[in-house]
């Protein structure tokens, strides 16, 4: 494992890093000239959010980004809020359904609480990478070898803990992506 700072220091190409709004580690990498920081609530990629998709398109076409890294973080209060929310707000319905299914899948793995948190976040990151990679504009860039979409998980309470998400393992669990 490495730290977020050391991971970002090794990045040589222009990279968009998608952080959750709740992640406290963004400040560690703000000065890196190769990074474009983008915040998404819960790190949830929504193709229906034209603003975010247009921003990513701008980063790729205008800023020259050749990589997108989705950054998951432990103890995410946004995902926890979605699990606990009983307000019935339709705006959150898709995200709430996704997080509930993700949480149920992790409980079924019979892991300890700490390991379950890491697995849940890696699974979430892998699913968001898959979802982002499936958006036509992004998939065209990936297929043309002009863009890499990947993910990492950090423990923003312990700045020295960072793991790259093994997409092949965490995409192939039984969970169905909304």
N, C-alpha and C positions, 0 to 999 in steps of 0.2 A: 504494500500500500504506500501511497505517496500523499502529499498534501495538494490542495487546490492550487496554491501558488506555484509549486514546483511543476505541476502538470501544465499550467498555463504558460510558465516560462519557457517550456519546450515547444510551444506552438509557434511555428514560423510563418504560416499562411494566415490570411485574414479569416477569422472565425467568428460566427455568431454563436454566442452562448445563451441558451434559454434557461433562465432561472425562474423559480417560483417567487412570487412577490414576498413570501414569508421567509425566504432564505436570508440569513444574516451574513453569509460569507462573500457576498458580492463586493464589499469594500476591499477585500484582499487583492482583487485583480483589476480594479477600476483603472489603474494607470497603464495597463498593458496596451500598447499601440496596435497590436494585432487582433484585439478583441472588440467585438460589438456586443454589448450587453442588451438583452431583451428580456423583459419580465412577462410571464403569463401566470395568471391566477392558478395556483396548484400545478403549474407546468403542464396544463392541459391544452393540447393542440386542438383547435376547433376549425375545421375547414370552412365552416359557415361564418367565421369572423374575418371578414374581408380586410379589415384594418391590419390584422397580424399577418395575413398572407401577403398583402401588398407590401408591408414593411420588409418581410423576408425576401420578396422579389427585388425590392430596392437594394437590400444588402448584397444580394448576389450579383445583380446586374450593374449597379452603380458603384458599390463599394468594393466589389471584387471578392466577396466572401466565397471560399471554396470548401468550407466545412461548417456544419451546424452541429453543436453539441448540446443535447438536452441534459440538464443538470438536475438530478433528483437529490433531495436532502432528507435526512431522517427527522423524525418528530415534526412533520409538516402539519401545521395547524389548519391550513386550508383544507387538506384532505380530511383531517379529523372533523372539521366543522361540517363538511359535506356528509360525513357518516352520521353525525349527531343531529343534523338539521331536520326538523319536522315541520318547517314552515309551509311546505307545499308550494313554494315559489316555482313556477313553471320554468323560469330561466335556468334554474339549477337542476332540473329534472334529469337531463342526459348525463351531466357530470355526477350527480348523486347516484344514479343507477350504475354507472361505471365504477365508482369507488366502492359501492356496496358489494358488487360482484367480485371486485379485486380483493377486498377484505375477506370475503367468504372463502375465496380460493386459498388465501394464505392460511386461514384458520384450519382448513382441511389438510394442510401439509404437516400439521402436528409438530411445529417447530417451537423452540423457546421464544419468549417475547422479543429478545434482542435480535436473534436470527430472523424471526418473522419480519421485523421492521426492515432489515436489510433486504430480504427476499421480496417483500412487498414493494419497496422502492425500486429495486432492480427490475421487477416485473412491470411496474408502472412506466419506468423510463423506456424499457424495450417496446412496450405497446405504443408509447407516444412516438418513438423513433419510427416504428412501423406505420403508424397513422400518418405522420408527416411525410414519410417516404412514399406514401400512396397518393398524395395530392399530385395531380397531373403535372403541374409546372415543376415541382420538386423531383418527381420520378423521372421526368425527361432529362433533367440535369444530372441526376445520379446515373442513369443509363448511359449518358454521354461521357461519363467519367469527369464531369466538371464540378461535382459536388459529392461530399461525403457527409452522411448523417449518422451520428453515433450518440452514445450516452455515457454518463458517469453518475455515480452516486457518492455523495459526501455526507459526513456527519458534521454538520456545522456547529455542533457543540464541542467537538474534538477536531480542531483544524488540521490535524495530521492524518486524518482518515479519509481516503478517497479510493474508490474501486471503479475500474472501467466495467461497464455492463457487457457481459457476454451475450450478445443479441441472439445467437443461435440457440442458446439454452433457454433464455427467459422469454423468447417469442413463442416457443413451441409447447408451453404448458396448455392445459385444456381450456383456459378462459377464452371466451369469444369477445372480440373488440366491438364496441357499439359502432 
